Amino acid sequence: MAYRYRQEAGDPGEPVTRIAPRALMVPPGFPDFMSRTRVVRPGRVPLEGRAWSGYGEVARVEVSTDDGRSWGEAELAPPDGNVWAWRRWRTSSAAEPGRQVPSARATDATGRTQPVEQPWNRGGFGNNLVQRIPVGCVPGT
């Protein structure tokens, strides 16, 4: 089987059978093409996205606006009755002039949480690293 988490050649590894917990965020604001940074104005900025896991129902989504130094819980939409379905989440953040890095991470009912640093494996499988979106907040006019 080709899809296995291996650390070195010849390692039998563990088969890839399920999707690791994952939360993705809709990029806030509007894009600046040259810097690849999103741009927002000062004030409340909505943050929202979807989360899913192949190990169980999504139990929690946390959001950080300071590049992962602190985390706050987002509001999860009610489950739709299917533990394998993605769930909507949302929150908001106070944007102030300068650079911010909103990030989102999911935790499922089994306790698995998205990593802040991606564990390495030979095939590069299971990439579920916490999403980070650089945002520049420009003063209002």
C-alpha positions as CSV (number, residue, x, y, z in Angstrom):
1,M,0.0,0.0,0.0
2,A,1.5,3.3,-1.0
3,Y,-0.4,5.6,1.4
4,R,1.4,5.0,4.7
5,Y,2.9,7.3,7.3
6,R,6.5,6.3,7.1
7,Q,9.5,7.9,8.7
8,E,12.2,6.2,6.5
9,A,12.4,4.0,3.4
10,G,11.7,0.4,4.3
11,D,9.6,1.4,7.3
12,P,6.3,-0.5,7.0
13,G,4.5,2.5,8.4
14,E,0.9,3.0,9.4
15,P,-1.8,3.1,6.7
16,V,-3.5,6.4,6.0
17,T,-7.2,5.6,6.6
18,R,-8.8,8.8,8.0
19,I,-8.7,12.5,7.6
20,A,-7.0,14.3,10.5
21,P,-9.0,17.2,12.2
22,R,-8.9,20.3,10.1
23,A,-10.4,23.8,10.4
24,L,-10.1,26.2,7.5
25,M,-11.0,29.9,7.5
26,V,-12.5,32.1,4.8
27,P,-9.8,34.7,4.3
28,P,-11.0,38.0,5.9
29,G,-11.0,41.3,4.1
30,F,-9.7,41.7,0.6
31,P,-6.5,40.5,-1.0
32,D,-3.4,42.6,-1.8
33,F,-2.0,40.9,-4.8
34,M,1.7,42.0,-4.4
35,S,2.1,41.1,-0.7
36,R,-0.3,38.1,-0.7
37,T,-1.7,39.6,2.5
38,R,-5.3,40.2,3.3
39,V,-6.3,43.8,4.2
40,V,-9.0,44.9,6.6
41,R,-10.1,48.1,8.2
42,P,-10.0,48.7,12.0
43,G,-13.0,47.4,14.0
44,R,-14.8,44.1,14.3
45,V,-13.8,41.6,11.6
46,P,-15.9,38.5,11.1
47,L,-13.9,35.2,11.0
48,E,-15.6,32.1,9.8
49,G,-14.9,28.8,8.2
50,R,-15.6,25.0,8.2
51,A,-14.1,22.2,10.3
52,W,-14.1,18.4,9.9
53,S,-12.4,15.2,11.1
54,G,-12.3,11.5,10.0
55,Y,-12.0,10.4,13.6
56,G,-15.2,11.8,15.1
57,E,-17.5,14.8,15.3
58,V,-15.8,18.2,15.6
59,A,-16.1,19.2,19.2
60,R,-14.4,22.6,19.2
61,V,-12.8,25.2,16.9
62,E,-10.4,27.7,18.4
63,V,-9.2,30.9,16.8
64,S,-6.1,33.0,17.4
65,T,-5.4,36.5,16.1
66,D,-1.9,36.7,17.6
67,D,-0.2,34.0,15.5
68,G,-1.0,31.2,17.9
69,R,0.1,32.8,21.2
70,S,-3.4,32.7,22.6
71,W,-6.6,30.9,21.5
72,G,-10.3,31.6,22.0
73,E,-13.3,29.4,21.2
74,A,-15.4,30.0,18.1
75,E,-19.1,29.3,17.9
76,L,-19.9,26.0,16.2
77,A,-23.1,25.6,14.2
78,P,-25.3,22.8,15.5
79,P,-24.4,19.4,14.2
80,D,-26.6,18.1,11.3
81,G,-26.8,14.6,12.6
82,N,-23.9,13.2,10.6
83,V,-20.7,13.0,12.7
84,W,-18.6,12.9,9.5
85,A,-20.0,16.1,8.0
86,W,-18.1,19.4,8.3
87,R,-19.4,22.0,10.7
88,R,-19.5,25.8,10.2
89,W,-17.8,27.9,12.8
90,R,-17.7,31.7,13.4
91,T,-16.4,34.4,15.6
92,S,-15.1,38.0,15.2
93,S,-11.9,39.8,16.1
94,A,-11.1,43.4,16.9
95,A,-8.7,44.6,14.2
96,E,-6.3,47.4,15.0
97,P,-3.8,49.0,12.6
98,G,-0.8,46.8,12.0
99,R,-0.2,43.1,11.1
100,Q,-2.2,40.2,12.6
101,V,-2.2,36.5,11.8
102,P,-5.6,34.9,12.3
103,S,-5.4,31.1,12.7
104,A,-7.9,28.4,13.3
105,R,-7.7,24.9,14.7
106,A,-10.2,22.1,15.2
107,T,-10.4,19.4,17.9
108,D,-12.6,16.4,17.5
109,A,-14.6,14.3,19.9
110,T,-11.6,11.9,20.3
111,G,-9.4,14.7,21.5
112,R,-7.3,15.0,18.3
113,T,-6.3,18.6,17.6
114,Q,-4.7,20.2,14.6
115,P,-1.0,20.7,15.1
116,V,0.7,24.1,15.2
117,E,3.8,22.4,13.7
118,Q,3.3,19.7,11.1
119,P,4.7,16.2,12.0
120,W,7.0,15.0,9.3
121,N,6.5,11.8,7.3
122,R,8.2,10.5,4.2
123,G,5.2,10.8,1.9
124,G,4.0,14.2,3.2
125,F,0.6,12.6,4.0
126,G,-1.9,14.0,6.5
127,N,-1.1,17.6,6.2
128,N,-3.5,19.3,8.6
129,L,-1.3,22.1,9.9
130,V,-3.1,25.1,11.5
131,Q,-4.1,27.6,8.8
132,R,-2.4,31.0,9.2
133,I,-3.6,34.0,7.2
134,P,-1.5,37.2,7.3
135,V,-3.7,40.3,7.6
136,G,-2.8,43.9,7.5
137,C,-5.1,46.4,9.2
138,V,-4.9,49.8,7.6
139,P,-6.2,53.0,9.4
140,G,-9.7,54.0,8.3
141,T,-10.3,57.0,6.2
